[in-house]
Amino acid sequence: MTDAQTNPLSRQIPCIYVCQNRSCELNGSAKTLKAFQDANPKGVVVQGCGCLGQCSTGPSVRVTQDETWYWQVQPEDVPKILEQHLQGGEPVQEKLNTRIHLQFNF
């Protein structure tokens, strides 16, 4: 388990974890983390973390307030995630990690 999964702070204060492990890093996770940090969302902790176990879909982002996981998050996705999800309460569907958030169309 990573620190992000066991940190009791993440259960009390909303946290955004941006994977900084090798695969995500190769896909630009440092820039994604910087975009979240530069946005400085109020009342939310933003930090880089170790592997989130979604290596082929990075950069991976985990939002703890409702256990939403995003994949392939680029800096240009950050404003929409912050506005639509963290402020509006509606996850960004096209960025949801479908390995975790199963979606069925009938």
Phi, psi and chi 1 to 4 in degrees:
 res  aa     phi    psi   chi1   chi2   chi3   chi4
   1 MET       -  145.7 -109.9 -165.2 -103.7      -
   2 THR   -90.8  165.9   65.6      -      -      -
   3 ASP   -56.7  -35.8  -69.9  -19.3      -      -
   4 ALA   -63.5  -29.7      -      -      -      -
   5 GLN   -83.5  -22.5  -66.9  167.9  -40.3      -
   6 THR  -110.6   -7.2   59.5      -      -      -
   7 ASN   -69.0  115.6 -175.1  -13.2      -      -
   8 PRO   -65.4  -23.4   17.1  -23.3      -      -
   9 LEU   -59.1  -35.5  177.0   64.5      -      -
  10 SER   -67.8  -14.1   68.1      -      -      -
  11 ARG   -86.5  -18.1  -67.5 -174.9 -167.8  101.2
  12 GLN  -103.8  -42.6  -60.2  166.4    0.4      -
  13 ILE  -113.5  131.2  -61.4  170.9      -      -
  14 PRO   -56.8  132.8  -21.2   30.9      -      -
  15 CYS  -124.8  147.0  -63.2      -      -      -
  16 ILE  -117.0  117.1  -63.0  172.1      -      -
  17 TYR  -105.4  129.6  -67.8  111.5      -      -
  18 VAL  -116.5  116.6 -177.9      -      -      -
  19 CYS   -59.3  134.9 -179.8      -      -      -
  20 GLN  -120.5   17.7  -62.5  -62.2  -62.9      -
  21 ASN   -76.0  173.4 -152.9   29.5      -      -
  22 ARG   -50.2  -55.2 -173.0 -179.5  -20.4 -139.0
  23 SER   -63.8  -45.1  -64.4      -      -      -
  24 CYS   -65.9  -39.4  -72.6      -      -      -
  25 GLU   -60.6  -41.5 -176.9 -179.4   47.3      -
  26 LEU   -64.4  -22.8  -70.4  171.9      -      -
  27 ASN   -98.5   11.7  -72.9  -49.1      -      -
  28 GLY    96.8   23.3      -      -      -      -
  29 SER   -65.0  -26.6   65.0      -      -      -
  30 ALA   -63.8  -39.6      -      -      -      -
  31 LYS   -69.5  -36.5  -69.5  178.7 -178.0  176.9
  32 THR   -65.3  -45.2  -59.9      -      -      -
  33 LEU   -59.5  -45.0  174.3   61.0      -      -
  34 LYS   -61.3  -38.7 -176.3  171.3  179.2   -6.7
  35 ALA   -62.9  -42.8      -      -      -      -
  36 PHE   -64.4  -44.7  -85.0  110.3      -      -
  37 GLN   -64.5  -41.3  -69.9  171.4  -29.9      -
  38 ASP   -65.2  -31.9  -72.0  -10.0      -      -
  39 ALA   -70.3  -24.6      -      -      -      -
  40 ASN    47.2   60.6 -165.6   23.6      -      -
  41 PRO   -63.5  131.6   21.7  -28.8      -      -
  42 LYS   -68.4  133.8  -57.9 -121.2 -176.9  -63.2
  43 GLY    74.7   14.0      -      -      -      -
  44 VAL  -129.3  134.8  178.3      -      -      -
  45 VAL   -90.9  129.3  173.9      -      -      -
  46 VAL  -116.2  127.7  175.2      -      -      -
  47 GLN  -155.8  154.5   65.4 -176.8   52.6      -
  48 GLY   -77.0  156.3      -      -      -      -
  49 CYS  -145.9  173.3   65.8      -      -      -
  50 GLY   -73.6 -169.5      -      -      -      -
  51 CYS   -56.4  131.1 -175.8      -      -      -
  52 LEU   -96.9    4.2  -69.1  171.7      -      -
  53 GLY    77.9   19.0      -      -      -      -
  54 GLN  -124.5   48.0  -57.2  -61.6  -49.2      -
  55 CYS   -56.1  -36.3  -62.0      -      -      -
  56 SER   -82.9    0.2   65.3      -      -      -
  57 THR  -121.7   16.7   63.3      -      -      -
  58 GLY   -77.9  167.5      -      -      -      -
  59 PRO   -68.6  132.4  -20.1   29.9      -      -
  60 SER   -95.7  141.7  -65.6      -      -      -
  61 VAL  -132.3  133.0  172.8      -      -      -
  62 ARG  -117.5  127.2  176.0 -179.8  167.3 -137.2
  63 VAL  -107.4  116.0  179.6      -      -      -
  64 THR   -77.9  -23.8   63.3      -      -      -
  65 GLN   -58.2  -30.0   73.1 -177.0   19.8      -
  66 ASP  -140.3   19.2   55.8    2.8      -      -
  67 GLU    52.4   51.2  -80.0  -52.5  -39.7      -
  68 THR   -96.1  134.2  -60.9      -      -      -
  69 TRP  -118.0  130.6  -69.1   60.4      -      -
  70 TYR  -113.7  153.8  -68.9  110.3      -      -
  71 TRP  -128.0  159.0   64.4   -1.2      -      -
  72 GLN    50.2   43.2  -59.3  173.6  -17.2      -
  73 VAL   -82.7  121.8  178.6      -      -      -
  74 GLN  -108.2  162.5  -62.1  -59.3  -47.9      -
  75 PRO   -52.8  -35.6  -28.2   36.1      -      -
  76 GLU   -69.9  -14.1   57.4  -90.7   17.2      -
  77 ASP   -84.1  -18.9  -59.0  -43.2      -      -
  78 VAL   -59.8  -48.7  169.9      -      -      -
  79 PRO   -57.0  -40.5  -24.6   34.1      -      -
  80 LYS   -67.3  -40.9 -173.4  170.3 -174.1  177.7
  81 ILE   -62.7  -43.8  -69.0  170.5      -      -
  82 LEU   -67.0  -45.3  -67.6  175.0      -      -
  83 GLU   -73.7  -53.5 -175.8  177.1  -41.7      -
  84 GLN   -72.6  -41.3 -177.8  177.1  -42.6      -
  85 HIS   -90.2  -59.7 -176.3  176.4      -      -
  86 LEU   -72.0  -34.5  -67.6  177.1      -      -
  87 GLN   -90.7  -39.5  -66.6  174.1    1.1      -
  88 GLY   -96.0  -11.9      -      -      -      -
  89 GLY    78.4   10.4      -      -      -      -
  90 GLU  -117.4  110.7 -168.7   65.7   38.8      -
  91 PRO   -58.0  152.5  -25.2   35.1      -      -
  92 VAL   -83.5  100.6  178.3      -      -      -
  93 GLN   -54.9  -43.8  -67.9  -66.0  -43.1      -
  94 GLU   -70.5  -11.1   63.7  -90.4   17.8      -
  95 LYS  -108.8   -1.0  -74.6  -65.5  173.8  176.1
  96 LEU   -64.5  137.0  -71.9  177.4      -      -
  97 ASN   -73.0  109.1 -176.4  -33.8      -      -
  98 THR   -73.5   -8.9   57.5      -      -      -
  99 ARG   -71.8  -29.5  -69.7  179.7  177.9  172.3
 100 ILE  -102.3  -42.0  -63.9  168.7      -      -
 101 HIS  -103.6   85.4  -57.5  -73.8      -      -
 102 LEU   -64.9  137.5  -59.0  177.2      -      -
 103 GLN  -128.1  131.5  -61.5  177.2   16.4      -
 104 PHE  -119.8  136.3  -61.2   97.6      -      -
 105 ASN  -119.3  121.4  -64.4  -44.7      -      -
 106 PHE  -113.0      -  -63.8   99.7      -      -
